[in-house]
Amino acid sequence: MPHRITDECIACGSCEAECPVEAISEGEEIYEIDPDICTDCGACVDVCPVEAIVAD
């Protein structure tokens, strides 16, 4: 199950740098996870300082 980034995102970019498959990119206001690329590894969840990444 891929993850998604909620509106709690502060756009710090820590998740993008941590993603091993480059599924995360900067959106207009917050970062976004491409569900077709996400492998559900959870690396982004561990580095998010505001816990804005959840299982979809």
C-alpha positions, 0 to 999 in steps of 0.5 A: 500500500503506497503512502501519501502526504497529508496537508500537515506537510511543511514542505521541508523536503526531507522525505524527497531526499530519503526516498530510494525510488524517487517517488516523492516530488515537490507539488504546488504547496506540499510534497506529493508521492506518486503511488505508482512508484512508491514501494511502501518502504516507509523511509519517508515516514521515519524522517518526516518531522511533522508526521505528515506521511501516512499509509494510503 
